[in-house]
Amino acid sequence: MAGKSFAGKVRAAAQKLKEFTVGDIVDALSPKKYLRPDKVDWTLRDMLKRGEIDRIAPGVYRYAQPPDVPVATRACRAMHVKGSFTASDIVMLSDAERSYVNTLIRGLLAAGHLEHGGVTRAGSGKNINVFRIVHRDRFYLEHCR
Amino acid sequence: MREDVFISTQNFQKFQGLVDDVLGTSLGVEIAVVLGAYGRGKTRAAQRIISMNGGTVYVYYEPRMSLAGLVREIAFALGGVRPRSSDACVEVIKEELSIRRRAVLVDEADQMSVSQLNQLRAFHDLHRAPLVLIGEDALWRKIAREGRVASRVRQVLRFEPITQADLVVFYRQAVDQAVTPAQAAQLLRAAKGDFRSVVVGAARAERIMRASGIKDITDDIVKAVCDGR
């Protein structure tokens, strides 16, 4: 079983089962039930906080496959699919870090792939820049595939 | 309010599971349908899946699109080219899907004509194209009228109204407020299951709290949000 730590063993079992309960993990790790379920429960809570698993029903979890797309591509795909967007939109859709998204947008603006599309007001009252893709097709071919 | 928070709602998780299923197994019945009233978060969920999953492509159906226009958009999403003739577009689609299996998510599919739905059925039959059609309930009425399309639908996912758990998580992550079960139930009733209404309500609650200098959400604020004041 991959991973020597207890969390590694739980992760490997979760990956194998895909959808599971605490009891399923206990069964997978210790068929004779020598394992205390609360130990698994705490590990699952940590995994839930880290976004490694999703809770799909009370007591039922699903292993969340890590994204197979590099972060820059994810952010660019999010930009393309939105067309007109704020940095927050891209953070929300791509799970990229805010600072990374800001840097990426600055680079794309300088390269002429993006342009300012005005300013919008956030719920907090702050003004937020809106950006637009200049040539959607070219952007898709160069950054999203 | 934090506007960069994505809440993995139960609807989103089911949607993601549906796309994984369509991409993962080829049964010869590769059409999936996602239905739901406006404001339930179908498009946002689709945008998130497109961003995170390289095995998907997105086509936004616009009412101005002709049949040829739709075929051309799918060809561009898959192959990166938009040939003028429909035959050439179909060749691109065929070639791209034979190289790599990808799911085509078609948003606003409820506005498509029956002939366009039948064209998608032809792609499905001839090239085993995994298709996810997204739209409001009218989409299912159109599909149900065309038995040939309906029989090729593997799974139908209905976006249910937002749950109380989703609302509590949204308030905690986006507004940093812990709402009580009673407050959550009240906010949920006022939102009528519409995620957009929840977002607007949260922004309103935050504005009231900022204006009055209150740190934690109270029953009076919840009432004001629900009354639309």
Boltz contact constraints between the chains, C-beta under 6 A:
constraints:
  - contact:
      token1: [A, 54]
      token2: [B, 8]
      max_distance: 6.0
  - contact:
      token1: [A, 54]
      token2: [B, 13]
      max_distance: 6.0
  - contact:
      token1: [A, 56]
      token2: [B, 13]
      max_distance: 6.0
  - contact:
      token1: [A, 67]
      token2: [B, 52]
      max_distance: 6.0
  - contact:
      token1: [A, 68]
      token2: [B, 54]
      max_distance: 6.0
  - contact:
      token1: [A, 69]
      token2: [B, 54]
      max_distance: 6.0
  - contact:
      token1: [A, 74]
      token2: [B, 51]
      max_distance: 6.0
  - contact:
      token1: [A, 77]
      token2: [B, 50]
      max_distance: 6.0
  - contact:
      token1: [A, 77]
      token2: [B, 51]
      max_distance: 6.0
  - contact:
      token1: [A, 78]
      token2: [B, 51]
      max_distance: 6.0
  - contact:
      token1: [A, 81]
      token2: [B, 47]
      max_distance: 6.0
  - contact:
      token1: [A, 81]
      token2: [B, 50]
      max_distance: 6.0
  - contact:
      token1: [A, 81]
      token2: [B, 58]
      max_distance: 6.0
  - contact:
      token1: [A, 88]
      token2: [B, 3]
      max_distance: 6.0
  - contact:
      token1: [A, 88]
      token2: [B, 4]
      max_distance: 6.0
  - contact:
      token1: [A, 91]
      token2: [B, 4]
      max_distance: 6.0
  - contact:
      token1: [A, 92]
      token2: [B, 4]
      max_distance: 6.0
  - contact:
      token1: [A, 92]
      token2: [B, 6]
      max_distance: 6.0
  - contact:
      token1: [A, 93]
      token2: [B, 47]
      max_distance: 6.0
  - contact:
      token1: [A, 93]
      token2: [B, 48]
      max_distance: 6.0
  - contact:
      token1: [A, 93]
      token2: [B, 51]
      max_distance: 6.0
  - contact:
      token1: [A, 94]
      token2: [B, 51]
      max_distance: 6.0
  - contact:
      token1: [A, 123]
      token2: [B, 1]
      max_distance: 6.0
  - contact:
      token1: [A, 123]
      token2: [B, 203]
      max_distance: 6.0
  - contact:
      token1: [A, 124]
      token2: [B, 1]
      max_distance: 6.0
  - contact:
      token1: [A, 141]
      token2: [B, 80]
      max_distance: 6.0
